[in-house]
């Protein structure tokens, strides 16, 4: 489904969820303002992805293919020349893009924290013993179980509205969602509270909108690069470099938190067992994002050992 005229200054590809469309429209608005064109000259093509089609099954992403489920069809449309720009929630983008594509820009990062949502209690600590906690994120499940090993983890997918309705229906007693997504949808007030990001480390690249183009499309790369927020780009580069060392996927619980102070990046990384009872942390600072990310990733590997990650990849 195309939302505007086919005669386009640029063609944006996106998923069809309310959040994805909000993000695509933001990118269209920024492109139009930056380059002095009408928004009507920038098309938005909505593509159904495997991740979207699997929502009804409520299956965990780790069980059905991982991060690429939300980007594959957009990547294919870009490589085929149907669209020029892929707009992604950066945490959903695999560490290795298909040949011929490149992430060239990131919009300014939103709130990186996870939001706690419940219609029954005010915080994780207030949940009753053996309460049902809804999430299909193995990172969130591991972090929750690290704090509350008594809780029952139940599968929990869908857009914000769907998940809120599931809470009302008692499918789960509480859940976590990205605060960034709630804010972009104007739904930040839905959060019962926010999790401390130093304890509940966000997913690598959480809160940042990433823009991908074809590697050989210099014109589009230049147009998109004008939207890049350099501090965000540096932070995401560090986190993705860490993830690449860990060969991170939706089968490995990984968290990352980057701070920027006077040009120096500080990256904290964490890997956990699926039950949350084993965790390894590493923190380092530097000015080279790629070197910093690789260093933190290598330190985590050294602490945990390759067998630690291998056992979760095999589950």
GISUL-V28871 format. One record per residue. N is the residue number from 1. RES is the residue in three letters. SS is DSSP state (h for helix, s for strand, l for the rest). PHI is phi in radians with two decimals (* if undefined). OMEGA is omega as a letter, one per 20 degrees, with the letter a starting at -180 (NA if undefined). Layout:
# GISUL-V28871
((N:RES:SS:PHI:OMEGA) (N:RES:SS:PHI:OMEGA))
This chain:
# GISUL-V28871
((1:UNK:l:*:r) (2:UNK:s:-1.84:a) (3:UNK:l:-1.60:a) (4:UNK:l:-2.46:a) (5:UNK:l:-1.02:r) (6:UNK:l:-1.26:r) (7:UNK:l:-1.46:a) (8:UNK:l:-2.17:r) (9:UNK:l:-1.18:r) (10:UNK:s:-2.72:a) (11:UNK:s:-2.08:a) (12:UNK:s:-1.74:r) (13:UNK:s:-1.96:a) (14:UNK:s:-2.67:r) (15:UNK:l:-1.23:a) (16:UNK:l:-1.78:r) (17:UNK:l:-1.20:r) (18:UNK:h:-0.94:r) (19:UNK:h:-1.18:a) (20:UNK:h:-1.07:r) (21:UNK:h:-1.17:r) (22:UNK:h:-1.05:a) (23:UNK:h:-1.18:r) (24:UNK:h:-1.12:r) (25:UNK:h:-1.18:r) (26:UNK:h:-1.11:r) (27:UNK:h:-1.10:r) (28:UNK:h:-1.04:a) (29:UNK:h:-1.09:a) (30:UNK:h:-1.16:r) (31:UNK:h:-1.10:a) (32:UNK:h:-1.11:r) (33:UNK:h:-1.12:a) (34:UNK:h:-1.19:a) (35:UNK:h:-1.89:r) (36:UNK:l:1.16:r) (37:UNK:l:-2.11:r) (38:UNK:l:-1.38:r) (39:UNK:h:-1.06:r) (40:UNK:h:-1.15:r) (41:UNK:h:-1.53:r) (42:UNK:s:-2.09:a) (43:UNK:s:-1.54:r) (44:UNK:s:-2.13:r) (45:UNK:s:-1.84:a) (46:UNK:s:-1.60:a) (47:UNK:l:-2.08:r) (48:UNK:l:-1.44:a) (49:UNK:l:-1.84:r) (50:UNK:h:-1.02:r) (51:UNK:h:-1.10:r) (52:UNK:h:-1.18:a) (53:UNK:h:-1.19:a) (54:UNK:l:-1.55:a) (55:UNK:h:-1.00:a) (56:UNK:h:-1.12:a) (57:UNK:h:-1.29:a) (58:UNK:l:1.11:a) (59:UNK:l:-1.26:r) (60:UNK:l:-1.17:r) (61:UNK:h:-1.03:a) (62:UNK:h:-1.14:a) (63:UNK:h:-1.57:a) (64:UNK:h:-2.18:r) (65:UNK:l:2.37:r) (66:UNK:l:1.46:a) (67:UNK:h:-0.98:a) (68:UNK:h:-1.05:r) (69:UNK:h:-1.08:a) (70:UNK:h:-1.68:a) (71:UNK:l:-2.25:a) (72:UNK:h:-0.99:a) (73:UNK:h:-1.16:r) (74:UNK:h:-1.17:r) (75:UNK:h:-1.04:a) (76:UNK:h:-1.13:r) (77:UNK:h:-1.13:r) (78:UNK:h:-1.19:a) (79:UNK:h:-1.11:r) (80:UNK:l:-1.41:r) (81:UNK:l:1.47:r) (82:UNK:l:-1.34:r) (83:UNK:l:-2.32:a) (84:UNK:l:-1.89:a) (85:UNK:s:-2.31:r) (86:UNK:s:-1.76:r) (87:UNK:s:-1.82:a) (88:UNK:s:-2.30:q) (89:UNK:s:-1.27:a) (90:UNK:h:-1.04:a) (91:UNK:h:-1.17:a) (92:UNK:h:-1.58:a) (93:UNK:l:-1.57:r) (94:UNK:l:-1.05:a) (95:UNK:l:-1.16:r) (96:UNK:l:-2.05:r) (97:UNK:l:-1.34:r) (98:UNK:l:-1.02:r) (99:UNK:l:-0.97:r) (100:UNK:l:1.73:r) (101:UNK:s:-2.17:r) (102:UNK:s:-2.55:r) (103:UNK:s:-1.46:a) (104:UNK:s:-1.95:a) (105:UNK:s:-2.72:r) (106:UNK:s:-2.36:r) (107:UNK:l:-1.25:a) (108:UNK:l:-0.96:a) (109:UNK:l:-1.19:r) (110:UNK:l:-1.51:r) (111:UNK:l:-0.96:a) (112:UNK:l:-1.47:a) (113:UNK:l:-1.29:r) (114:UNK:s:-1.49:r) (115:UNK:s:-1.72:r) (116:UNK:s:-1.58:r) (117:UNK:s:-2.21:r) (118:UNK:l:-2.79:r) (119:UNK:l:-1.77:a) (120:UNK:l:-2.06:a) (121:UNK:l:-2.36:a) (122:UNK:l:-1.63:a) (123:UNK:l:-2.78:r) (124:UNK:h:-1.01:a) (125:UNK:h:-1.12:a) (126:UNK:h:-1.54:r) (127:UNK:l:-1.13:r) (128:UNK:l:-1.15:r) (129:UNK:l:-1.03:a) (130:UNK:l:1.07:r) (131:UNK:l:-1.14:a) (132:UNK:s:-1.59:r) (133:UNK:s:-1.93:a) (134:UNK:s:-1.64:r) (135:UNK:l:-2.92:r) (136:UNK:l:-1.95:r) (137:UNK:l:-1.62:a) (138:UNK:h:-1.24:r) (139:UNK:h:-1.14:a) (140:UNK:h:-1.10:r) (141:UNK:h:-1.07:a) (142:UNK:h:-1.12:a) (143:UNK:h:-1.17:r) (144:UNK:h:-1.14:a) (145:UNK:h:-1.17:r) (146:UNK:h:-1.12:r) (147:UNK:h:-1.53:a) (148:UNK:l:-2.37:a) (149:UNK:l:-1.13:r) (150:UNK:l:-1.38:a) (151:UNK:l:-1.22:r) (152:UNK:s:-1.70:r) (153:UNK:s:-1.54:r) (154:UNK:s:-2.10:r) (155:UNK:l:-1.03:a) (156:UNK:l:-2.75:r) (157:UNK:l:-2.24:a) (158:UNK:l:2.13:r) (159:UNK:l:-1.31:a) (160:UNK:h:-0.99:a) (161:UNK:h:-1.06:r) (162:UNK:h:-1.10:a) (163:UNK:h:-1.21:r) (164:UNK:h:-1.10:r) (165:UNK:h:-1.13:r) (166:UNK:h:-1.12:r) (167:UNK:h:-1.12:r) (168:UNK:h:-1.09:a) (169:UNK:h:-1.39:r) (170:UNK:l:1.46:r) (171:UNK:l:-1.05:r) (172:UNK:l:-2.53:r) (173:UNK:l:-1.57:a) (174:UNK:s:-2.89:r) (175:UNK:s:-2.69:r) (176:UNK:s:-2.12:r) (177:UNK:s:-2.33:r) (178:UNK:s:-1.21:r) (179:UNK:h:-1.06:a) (180:UNK:h:-1.05:a) (181:UNK:h:-1.13:r) (182:UNK:h:-1.06:a) (183:UNK:h:-1.09:a) (184:UNK:h:-1.14:r) (185:UNK:l:-1.53:a) (186:UNK:l:1.24:a) (187:UNK:l:-2.02:a) (188:UNK:h:-1.03:a) (189:UNK:h:-1.18:r) (190:UNK:h:-1.25:a) (191:UNK:l:-1.20:r) (192:UNK:l:-1.28:r) (193:UNK:s:-2.98:r) (194:UNK:s:-2.04:r) (195:UNK:l:-1.46:r) (196:UNK:l:-1.15:a) (197:UNK:l:-1.18:r) (198:UNK:l:-1.31:r) (199:UNK:l:-1.80:r) (200:UNK:l:-1.73:a) (201:UNK:l:-1.05:r) (202:UNK:l:-1.15:r) (203:UNK:l:-1.15:r) (204:UNK:l:-0.92:r) (205:UNK:l:1.29:r) (206:UNK:l:-1.07:r) (207:UNK:l:1.57:a) (208:UNK:l:-2.01:r) (209:UNK:s:-1.56:a) (210:UNK:s:-1.84:a) (211:UNK:s:-2.08:a) (212:UNK:s:-1.94:r) (213:UNK:s:-2.41:r) (214:UNK:s:-1.22:a) (215:UNK:l:-1.08:a) (216:UNK:l:-1.68:a) (217:UNK:l:-1.76:a) (218:UNK:h:-1.12:a) (219:UNK:h:-1.05:a) (220:UNK:h:-1.19:r) (221:UNK:h:-1.06:r) (222:UNK:h:-1.17:r) (223:UNK:h:-1.10:a) (224:UNK:h:-1.28:a) (225:UNK:h:-1.04:r) (226:UNK:l:-1.15:r) (227:UNK:l:-1.63:a) (228:UNK:l:-1.19:r) (229:UNK:l:-1.79:a) (230:UNK:h:-0.99:r) (231:UNK:h:-1.07:r) (232:UNK:h:-1.12:a) (233:UNK:h:-1.01:a) (234:UNK:h:-1.13:a) (235:UNK:h:-1.13:a) (236:UNK:h:-1.16:r) (237:UNK:h:-1.05:r) (238:UNK:h:-1.13:a) (239:UNK:h:-1.18:r) (240:UNK:h:-1.24:r) (241:UNK:h:-1.15:r) (242:UNK:h:-1.07:a) (243:UNK:h:-1.11:r) (244:UNK:h:-1.10:r) (245:UNK:h:-1.11:a) (246:UNK:h:-1.40:a) (247:UNK:l:0.96:a) (248:UNK:l:-1.09:r) (249:UNK:l:-2.56:r) (250:UNK:l:-1.28:r) (251:UNK:l:-1.68:a) (252:UNK:l:-2.13:r) (253:UNK:s:-1.22:a) (254:UNK:s:-2.29:r) (255:UNK:s:-2.17:r) (256:UNK:s:-2.64:r) (257:UNK:s:-2.49:a) (258:UNK:s:-2.03:r) (259:UNK:s:-2.01:r) (260:UNK:s:-2.14:a) (261:UNK:s:-2.43:r) (262:UNK:l:0.91:r) (263:UNK:l:1.51:a) (264:UNK:s:-1.76:r) (265:UNK:s:-1.61:r) (266:UNK:s:-2.12:a) (267:UNK:s:-2.00:r) (268:UNK:s:-1.94:r) (269:UNK:s:-2.09:a) (270:UNK:s:-2.58:r) (271:UNK:s:-2.19:a) (272:UNK:s:-2.31:r) (273:UNK:l:-1.31:a) (274:UNK:l:-1.08:r) (275:UNK:l:-1.55:r) (276:UNK:l:1.34:a) (277:UNK:l:-1.46:r) (278:UNK:l:-2.14:r) (279:UNK:s:-2.55:r) (280:UNK:s:-2.22:a) (281:UNK:s:-2.20:r) (282:UNK:s:-2.57:r) (283:UNK:s:-2.33:r) (284:UNK:s:-2.63:r) (285:UNK:s:-2.21:r) (286:UNK:s:3.11:a) (287:UNK:l:-1.91:r) (288:UNK:l:-1.72:a) (289:UNK:h:-1.03:a) (290:UNK:h:-1.18:r) (291:UNK:h:-1.13:r) (292:UNK:h:-1.11:a) (293:UNK:h:-1.08:r) (294:UNK:h:-1.10:a) (295:UNK:h:-1.12:r) (296:UNK:h:-1.16:r) (297:UNK:h:-1.08:r) (298:UNK:h:-1.17:r) (299:UNK:h:-1.17:r) (300:UNK:h:-1.09:r) (301:UNK:h:-1.08:a) (302:UNK:h:-1.12:r) (303:UNK:h:-1.17:a) (304:UNK:h:-1.50:a) (305:UNK:l:1.51:a) (306:UNK:h:-1.09:a) (307:UNK:h:-1.14:a) (308:UNK:h:-1.09:r) (309:UNK:h:-1.22:a) (310:UNK:h:-1.07:a) (311:UNK:h:-1.17:r) (312:UNK:h:-1.36:r) (313:UNK:h:-1.12:a) (314:UNK:l:-1.52:a) (315:UNK:l:-1.37:NA))
